Amino acid sequence: MNNSKTNGKRYPIGSNIKGQKKTLLSLKVGEKGIVVKILGGQGACKRLNELGFVPGTEVKLVNKISSGPVMIRVKGSKLALGRGLANKVEVIIK
């Protein structure tokens, strides 16, 4: 089993999860993915964890325009996430 260390905690990622890896920003509108890891420093990891972006969590890209934040659904909530942070979340397409 793979493990991802984030914020001092371990979140198991099933080795049976297979698929194409992308960043959250590169998803198409309506596309879903499973968070695999956060590609950022301690501050970015902490902030994204607080918002619910932890490995193993399903996310969906709700809306994306040519510039500005993207709208994400995570754990039943819609969030506006800046493109910089969205580009740090690696997902596997569901």
C-alpha positions in Angstrom: 0.0 0.0 0.0 1.3 3.5 -0.9 1.2 6.2 1.8 1.4 10.0 1.4 2.8 12.0 4.2 1.0 15.3 4.7 1.0 17.5 7.7 2.5 14.8 9.9 -0.3 12.4 9.2 -0.4 9.4 6.9 -3.3 8.9 4.5 -3.4 5.5 2.8 -3.9 5.4 -0.9 -5.1 2.1 -2.3 -2.6 0.6 -4.7 -5.6 -0.5 -6.7 -6.4 3.1 -7.8 -5.2 3.4 -11.3 -5.8 6.0 -14.0 -4.4 9.1 -15.6 -2.7 11.6 -13.2 -3.5 15.2 -13.7 -3.5 18.4 -11.6 -6.9 19.7 -10.5 -6.4 22.7 -12.7 -6.1 20.5 -15.8 -9.4 18.7 -15.3 -12.3 19.4 -17.6 -15.5 20.9 -16.3 -17.6 18.1 -14.8 -14.7 15.7 -14.5 -14.1 13.9 -11.2 -10.8 12.7 -9.7 -9.4 11.3 -6.5 -6.7 13.3 -4.7 -3.4 11.5 -4.8 -1.0 14.1 -3.3 -0.3 17.8 -2.8 2.6 19.1 -4.8 3.5 22.1 -2.6 5.3 23.3 0.5 4.1 23.1 4.1 1.9 26.2 3.8 0.1 25.0 0.7 -0.4 21.5 2.1 -1.8 22.8 5.4 -4.2 25.1 3.6 -5.4 22.5 1.2 -5.8 19.9 4.0 -7.9 22.4 6.0 -10.2 22.8 2.9 -10.6 19.0 2.7 -8.1 18.2 -0.1 -6.6 15.0 1.5 -5.4 12.0 -0.4 -8.2 9.6 -1.2 -10.9 12.3 -1.4 -13.1 12.6 -4.5 -13.2 16.1 -6.1 -15.1 17.5 -9.1 -14.3 20.5 -11.2 -17.6 22.5 -11.3 -16.6 25.6 -13.3 -13.5 27.0 -14.9 -13.1 30.2 -16.9 -10.1 31.5 -18.8 -8.7 33.3 -15.8 -9.4 33.6 -12.1 -10.3 30.9 -9.5 -11.8 27.6 -10.4 -15.0 26.2 -8.7 -14.4 22.8 -7.0 -16.8 20.4 -5.2 -15.1 18.6 -2.4 -16.8 16.7 0.5 -20.2 18.1 -0.4 -19.1 21.8 -0.5 -18.3 24.1 -3.4 -15.1 26.0 -3.1 -13.5 28.7 -5.2 -9.8 27.8 -5.4 -7.1 29.9 -6.9 -5.3 28.5 -9.9 -2.0 28.3 -8.1 -3.3 26.1 -5.4 -5.5 24.1 -7.9 -2.3 23.3 -9.8 -0.7 21.8 -6.7 -3.4 19.1 -6.2 -2.6 15.9 -8.1 -5.6 13.7 -8.9 -6.3 10.4 -10.6 -9.2 10.6 -13.1 -12.2 8.7 -11.8 
